[in-house]
């Protein structure tokens, strides 16, 4: 890393900052939508396989059978995908780690307007928050 000549080591007189620390829980969580989408795709494939594995009936065309079985099987497969995601989410809670996070808030200091400054030209306050986690990589 290059030396910047101590430029960033000096505090900015026009900004104030406050820091706070808090213990937060960090864990990996599954994306529910992705599990449900995979369930839907598996359901469509199973519906197609079941529709074309049996002979065609006189009362219903294969497309109608695909639609009926697809409605039921896709709904069940999406529900199973969601249940798998919930099970993985519960398992990930056991592996959660607690780390200490540092929150830094910086504010611009408003200058006192000298003589009849209009509100449009007066400086405004800006607040930013930058959470940072002190996480040890194992």
Secondary structure, DSSP 8 states (H G I E B T S, - for coil): ----TTGGGS--TTEEEEEEEEEEEE-----HHHHHHHHHHHHHHHHHHHHHHS---SSS-HHHHHHHHHHHHHHHHHHHHHHHHHHHHHHHHHT-EEEEEEEEEEEE-----SSS--TTTS----EEEEEEE-----
